[in-house]
Amino acid sequence: MEETLCNVEFLKNNNTYIARVQSDLGGMREYRSSSFEEVLEQVIIDLQEEFETAV
C-alpha cells in the first residue's frame, strides 16, 4: 500500500528558484534562492528533520 508523505514542487521565476513543500506534519512552506542547489539542500534538510522526529 502506498502513502503520500509529501508533495514537492520546484519552480523557476526569472533568476529565482522556488521550492514548495507540503506535508501533513509541516504544512505548506516555500523556499527561495538564486541557487537551485541551495533550495534543494534546504528542502532535503527540512524533510530529514521532519521525518526523523515523526518516528
N, CA, C and O atoms as a GROMACS GRO file, in nm:
protein
  220
    1MET      N    1   0.083  -0.118   0.000
    1MET     CA    2   0.000   0.000   0.000
    1MET      C    3   0.088   0.125   0.000
    1MET      O    4   0.182   0.136   0.080
    2GLU      N    5   0.059   0.218  -0.089
    2GLU     CA    6   0.134   0.343  -0.098
    2GLU      C    7   0.067   0.452  -0.018
    2GLU      O    8  -0.056   0.459  -0.008
    3GLU      N    9   0.150   0.537   0.038
    3GLU     CA   10   0.101   0.652   0.115
    3GLU      C   11   0.184   0.773   0.077
    3GLU      O   12   0.307   0.768   0.083
    4THR      N   13   0.119   0.880   0.040
    4THR     CA   14   0.190   1.003   0.006
    4THR      C   15   0.237   1.070   0.135
    4THR      O   16   0.156   1.101   0.222
    5LEU      N   17   0.368   1.093   0.145
    5LEU     CA   18   0.424   1.156   0.263
    5LEU      C   19   0.433   1.307   0.247
    5LEU      O   20   0.412   1.382   0.342
    6CYS      N   21   0.465   1.352   0.125
    6CYS     CA   22   0.475   1.495   0.100
    6CYS      C   23   0.470   1.522  -0.050
    6CYS      O   24   0.491   1.432  -0.132
    7ASN      N   25   0.441   1.644  -0.083
    7ASN     CA   26   0.445   1.691  -0.221
    7ASN      C   27   0.551   1.799  -0.231
    7ASN      O   28   0.556   1.889  -0.147
    8VAL      N   29   0.635   1.790  -0.334
    8VAL     CA   30   0.741   1.889  -0.354
    8VAL      C   31   0.730   1.941  -0.496
    8VAL      O   32   0.720   1.863  -0.591
    9GLU      N   33   0.733   2.071  -0.511
    9GLU     CA   34   0.723   2.135  -0.641
    9GLU      C   35   0.839   2.232  -0.656
    9GLU      O   36   0.863   2.314  -0.567
   10PHE      N   37   0.912   2.224  -0.766
   10PHE     CA   38   1.023   2.316  -0.794
   10PHE      C   39   0.984   2.404  -0.912
   10PHE      O   40   0.936   2.357  -1.014
   11LEU      N   41   1.007   2.534  -0.895
   11LEU     CA   42   0.974   2.632  -0.997
   11LEU      C   43   1.093   2.725  -1.020
   11LEU      O   44   1.181   2.737  -0.935
   12LYS      N   45   1.094   2.789  -1.136
   12LYS     CA   46   1.195   2.892  -1.162
   12LYS      C   47   1.124   3.015  -1.213
   12LYS      O   48   1.049   3.009  -1.311
   13ASN      N   49   1.146   3.128  -1.146
   13ASN     CA   50   1.086   3.254  -1.182
   13ASN      C   51   1.199   3.353  -1.205
   13ASN      O   52   1.262   3.400  -1.110
   14ASN      N   53   1.225   3.384  -1.329
   14ASN     CA   54   1.339   3.467  -1.368
   14ASN      C   55   1.467   3.403  -1.315
   14ASN      O   56   1.504   3.295  -1.359
   15ASN      N   57   1.536   3.468  -1.221
   15ASN     CA   58   1.661   3.414  -1.167
   15ASN      C   59   1.644   3.355  -1.028
   15ASN      O   60   1.742   3.335  -0.956
   16THR      N   61   1.521   3.327  -0.989
   16THR     CA   62   1.492   3.274  -0.855
   16THR      C   63   1.433   3.134  -0.866
   16THR      O   64   1.339   3.110  -0.941
   17TYR      N   65   1.491   3.042  -0.789
   17TYR     CA   66   1.437   2.907  -0.778
   17TYR      C   67   1.346   2.901  -0.656
   17TYR      O   68   1.378   2.955  -0.550
   18ILE      N   69   1.233   2.834  -0.673
   18ILE     CA   70   1.134   2.825  -0.565
   18ILE      C   71   1.101   2.678  -0.544
   18ILE      O   72   1.078   2.604  -0.640
   19ALA      N   73   1.098   2.637  -0.419
   19ALA     CA   74   1.053   2.502  -0.384
   19ALA      C   75   0.933   2.516  -0.292
   19ALA      O   76   0.939   2.587  -0.192
   20ARG      N   77   0.825   2.448  -0.326
   20ARG     CA   78   0.706   2.444  -0.240
   20ARG      C   79   0.690   2.302  -0.188
   20ARG      O   80   0.685   2.206  -0.265
   21VAL      N   81   0.684   2.291  -0.058
   21VAL     CA   82   0.675   2.162   0.008
   21VAL      C   83   0.548   2.159   0.091
   21VAL      O   84   0.520   2.253   0.166
   22GLN      N   85   0.471   2.051   0.078
   22GLN     CA   86   0.352   2.035   0.160
   22GLN      C   87   0.350   1.895   0.218
   22GLN      O   88   0.367   1.796   0.147
   23SER      N   89   0.329   1.888   0.351
   23SER     CA   90   0.318   1.759   0.420
   23SER      C   91   0.218   1.773   0.533
   23SER      O   92   0.187   1.883   0.577
   24ASP      N   93   0.169   1.660   0.580
   24ASP     CA   94   0.075   1.662   0.693
   24ASP      C   95   0.140   1.718   0.818
   24ASP      O   96   0.076   1.791   0.894
   25LEU      N   97   0.265   1.684   0.841
   25LEU     CA   98   0.334   1.727   0.963
   25LEU      C   99   0.374   1.873   0.959
   25LEU      O  100   0.353   1.947   1.055
   26GLY      N  101   0.432   1.916   0.847
   26GLY     CA  102   0.489   2.050   0.838
   26GLY      C  103   0.402   2.153   0.770
   26GLY      O  104   0.434   2.271   0.770
   27GLY      N  105   0.291   2.109   0.710
   27GLY     CA  106   0.206   2.201   0.637
   27GLY      C  107   0.272   2.248   0.508
   27GLY      O  108   0.358   2.179   0.454
   28MET      N  109   0.230   2.364   0.461
   28MET     CA  110   0.285   2.421   0.337
   28MET      C  111   0.396   2.519   0.371
   28MET      O  112   0.378   2.604   0.458
   29ARG      N  113   0.509   2.507   0.303
   29ARG     CA  114   0.617   2.604   0.319
   29ARG      C  115   0.686   2.624   0.185
   29ARG      O  116   0.672   2.542   0.094
   30GLU      N  117   0.760   2.734   0.175
   30GLU     CA  118   0.822   2.772   0.049
   30GLU      C  119   0.965   2.817   0.075
   30GLU      O  120   0.993   2.885   0.173
   31TYR      N  121   1.055   2.779  -0.014
   31TYR     CA  122   1.196   2.818  -0.006
   31TYR      C  123   1.233   2.888  -0.136
   31TYR      O  124   1.187   2.850  -0.243
   32ARG      N  125   1.317   2.992  -0.125
   32ARG     CA  126   1.359   3.070  -0.242
   32ARG      C  127   1.509   3.095  -0.237
   32ARG      O  128   1.567   3.116  -0.130
   33SER      N  129   1.570   3.091  -0.354
   33SER     CA  130   1.712   3.123  -0.364
   33SER      C  131   1.747   3.144  -0.511
   33SER      O  132   1.675   3.099  -0.600
   34SER      N  133   1.858   3.212  -0.535
   34SER     CA  134   1.907   3.226  -0.672
   34SER      C  135   1.984   3.102  -0.715
   34SER      O  136   2.022   3.089  -0.832
   35SER      N  137   2.008   3.009  -0.622
   35SER     CA  138   2.081   2.886  -0.650
   35SER      C  139   1.990   2.765  -0.632
   35SER      O  140   1.931   2.746  -0.525
   36PHE      N  141   1.977   2.683  -0.736
   36PHE     CA  142   1.895   2.563  -0.726
   36PHE      C  143   1.949   2.468  -0.620
   36PHE      O  144   1.872   2.408  -0.545
   37GLU      N  145   2.081   2.455  -0.613
   37GLU     CA  146   2.142   2.365  -0.515
   37GLU      C  147   2.107   2.407  -0.372
   37GLU      O  148   2.084   2.322  -0.286
   38GLU      N  149   2.104   2.537  -0.347
   38GLU     CA  150   2.071   2.586  -0.214
   38GLU      C  151   1.925   2.555  -0.178
   38GLU      O  152   1.896   2.513  -0.066
   39VAL      N  153   1.834   2.574  -0.272
   39VAL     CA  154   1.693   2.542  -0.249
   39VAL      C  155   1.678   2.392  -0.223
   39VAL      O  156   1.607   2.352  -0.131
   40LEU      N  157   1.743   2.311  -0.304
   40LEU     CA  158   1.735   2.167  -0.288
   40LEU      C  159   1.789   2.123  -0.152
   40LEU      O  160   1.730   2.038  -0.086
   41GLU      N  161   1.900   2.181  -0.111
   41GLU     CA  162   1.959   2.149   0.020
   41GLU      C  163   1.865   2.187   0.134
   41GLU      O  164   1.852   2.113   0.231
   42GLN      N  165   1.800   2.303   0.123
   42GLN     CA  166   1.704   2.345   0.226
   42GLN      C  167   1.588   2.246   0.237
   42GLN      O  168   1.546   2.212   0.348
   43VAL      N  169   1.537   2.201   0.123
   43VAL     CA  170   1.426   2.105   0.122
   43VAL      C  171   1.470   1.973   0.185
   43VAL      O  172   1.398   1.916   0.267
   44ILE      N  173   1.587   1.924   0.147
   44ILE     CA  174   1.637   1.796   0.200
   44ILE      C  175   1.653   1.803   0.351
   44ILE      O  176   1.608   1.713   0.422
   45ILE      N  177   1.716   1.908   0.401
   45ILE     CA  178   1.739   1.922   0.545
   45ILE      C  179   1.606   1.929   0.619
   45ILE      O  180   1.588   1.862   0.721
   46ASP      N  181   1.513   2.009   0.568
   46ASP     CA  182   1.384   2.025   0.633
   46ASP      C  183   1.308   1.892   0.639
   46ASP      O  184   1.253   1.857   0.743
   47LEU      N  185   1.304   1.819   0.528
   47LEU     CA  186   1.232   1.692   0.526
   47LEU      C  187   1.300   1.586   0.613
   47LEU      O  188   1.232   1.507   0.678
   48GLN      N  189   1.432   1.584   0.614
   48GLN     CA  190   1.502   1.490   0.701
   48GLN      C  191   1.466   1.515   0.847
   48GLN      O  192   1.435   1.422   0.921
   49GLU      N  193   1.470   1.640   0.889
   49GLU     CA  194   1.437   1.674   1.028
   49GLU      C  195   1.291   1.640   1.058
   49GLU      O  196   1.260   1.587   1.165
   50GLU      N  197   1.202   1.671   0.965
   50GLU     CA  198   1.060   1.644   0.988
   50GLU      C  199   1.032   1.496   1.006
   50GLU      O  200   0.960   1.457   1.098
   51PHE      N  201   1.088   1.412   0.920
   51PHE     CA  202   1.056   1.270   0.926
   51PHE      C  203   1.137   1.195   1.031
   51PHE      O  204   1.094   1.089   1.076
   52GLU      N  205   1.252   1.247   1.071
   52GLU     CA  206   1.327   1.186   1.182
   52GLU      C  207   1.254   1.205   1.314
   52GLU      O  208   1.252   1.115   1.398
   53THR      N  209   1.193   1.322   1.334
   53THR     CA  210   1.121   1.348   1.458
   53THR      C  211   0.984   1.282   1.459
   53THR      O  212   0.923   1.268   1.565
   54ALA      N  213   0.933   1.241   1.344
   54ALA     CA  214   0.800   1.180   1.335
   54ALA      C  215   0.801   1.033   1.372
   54ALA      O  216   0.695   0.975   1.397
   55VAL      N  217   0.918   0.971   1.375
   55VAL     CA  218   0.925   0.826   1.401
   55VAL      C  219   0.898   0.794   1.544
   55VAL      O  220   0.901   0.677   1.582
   0.00000   0.00000   0.00000
